[in-house]
Amino acid sequence: MYRTEPGTAQIAVVAFGAHVFGMDRSGRKAWHFDGTSIDSALEWCRLIVTAEHVILGSRLEQALVCLSYATGAKIWHVKPPLYADECLLVDGQHVFIGSGGEVACHSLADGSLLWHEKFKGMGGGRMAIGFPGNVENFHLRD
């Protein structure tokens, strides 16, 4: 995603391996979340940052985690019914995951699973999920 207007948020979120850092604009670490507290093999593959939340998805441990944007404190951690490696989208009070031709919807408030659609008989394939002005896109060709 590209933004044409300069941002005003003060914390950049950096995720790699099992670690997530909140870095202020001067380069100071504002906070650190160590995902090995959930599982030693955890590795993030998806990241969404909103004004209040940091949502992370992991394929290896099939984990979905929500942190506080301001502090890095863990709000919730769930094991979703599918991997969060292909599509991850936050819209309103919902977190959507798409992978392998399935879609699941979780509550942003507590991570609870609201619904899971397997699209039986439709096969699999690359995923995209979207609402007007908010799309988790896919590439038809690499």
C-alpha positions in Angstrom: 0.0 0.0 0.0 1.3 3.5 -0.8 0.2 6.6 1.0 0.5 10.0 -0.7 0.0 12.1 2.5 2.6 12.0 5.2 1.8 9.9 8.2 1.4 11.2 11.7 1.6 8.0 13.7 4.6 7.9 15.9 5.4 4.2 16.1 6.6 2.1 13.2 5.9 -1.6 13.8 8.7 -4.0 12.7 8.1 -7.8 12.7 10.6 -10.5 11.9 11.0 -14.0 13.1 9.1 -14.3 16.4 9.7 -10.7 17.4 7.7 -7.5 17.0 9.1 -4.1 17.8 7.5 -0.7 18.1 10.0 1.9 17.0 9.5 5.6 17.4 10.5 8.1 14.7 13.8 8.8 16.5 14.8 5.1 16.3 14.1 4.3 20.0 12.4 1.0 20.8 9.1 2.0 22.3 8.2 -1.7 23.0 9.0 -5.3 22.2 6.8 -8.4 21.9 8.6 -11.7 22.0 6.4 -14.3 20.2 8.5 -17.2 21.6 6.4 -16.7 24.7 3.6 -18.3 22.6 5.8 -20.9 20.8 9.5 -21.1 20.3 9.0 -21.9 16.5 6.7 -18.9 15.9 7.5 -16.9 12.8 5.3 -14.0 11.6 4.2 -13.9 7.9 1.3 -11.3 8.0 1.1 -8.0 9.7 -1.7 -5.4 9.9 -1.3 -2.2 11.9 -4.3 0.1 12.8 -4.4 3.1 15.1 -5.2 0.8 18.1 -4.1 -2.7 17.1 -1.3 -4.8 15.7 -2.6 -8.0 14.2 -0.1 -10.8 13.3 -0.5 -14.1 11.6 1.9 -17.1 11.6 1.8 -20.1 9.3 4.2 -22.4 11.2 2.2 -22.4 14.4 -1.2 -21.4 12.9 -1.4 -18.4 15.3 -3.3 -15.2 15.2 -2.2 -12.5 17.7 -3.5 -9.0 18.6 -1.3 -6.5 20.3 -1.8 -3.0 21.5 -0.4 -0.5 19.0 0.6 1.9 21.7 2.3 -0.5 24.1 2.9 -3.9 22.4 0.9 -5.7 25.1 -0.8 -8.9 24.0 -4.5 -8.4 23.9 -5.3 -11.9 22.7 -3.9 -15.0 21.0 -5.9 -17.7 19.2 -5.3 -20.7 17.0 -7.5 -20.0 13.9 -9.1 -22.8 11.9 -6.7 -22.1 9.0 -3.3 -20.6 8.3 -3.0 -16.8 8.4 -0.3 -16.8 5.7 -2.2 -15.9 2.5 -4.8 -13.2 3.4 -5.3 -11.2 6.5 -7.7 -8.3 6.6 -9.1 -6.1 9.4 -12.3 -4.3 8.7 -14.3 -2.7 11.5 -14.5 -5.1 14.4 -13.6 -8.1 12.4 -10.4 -9.9 11.4 -10.7 -12.0 8.2 -8.3 -14.8 7.3 -8.2 -16.5 3.9 -6.1 -19.5 2.9 -6.4 -22.5 0.7 -9.9 -21.6 -0.5 -11.4 -21.1 3.0 -12.3 -17.9 4.9 -12.6 -17.4 8.7 -13.8 -14.3 10.6 -12.7 -13.5 14.1 -13.8 -10.8 16.5 -11.2 -8.0 16.8 -12.3 -7.5 20.4 -11.3 -10.9 21.8 -10.2 -13.1 18.8 -13.2 -15.4 19.1 -14.1 -17.3 15.9 -17.3 -15.9 14.5 -17.6 -18.1 11.4 -15.6 -20.3 9.1 -16.6 -21.1 5.5 -14.9 -23.9 3.7 -16.6 -23.4 0.3 -16.9 -27.2 -0.1 -16.6 -28.5 -3.7 -15.2 -25.2 -5.0 -11.5 -26.3 -4.9 -8.7 -24.1 -3.6 -6.6 -21.3 -5.1 -5.1 -18.0 -4.2 -7.2 -15.8 -2.1 -8.3 -12.2 -1.9 -10.7 -10.6 0.6 -12.1 -7.1 0.3 -14.5 -4.4 1.3 -14.9 -1.0 -0.5 -11.6 0.8 0.1 -10.0 -2.1 2.0 -8.7 -5.0 0.1 -6.2 -7.7 0.9 -5.0 -8.4 -2.6 -3.3 -11.2 -4.4 -1.1 -11.4 -7.4 -2.2 -13.5 -10.3 1.4 -14.2 -11.3 4.6 -14.0 -9.3 
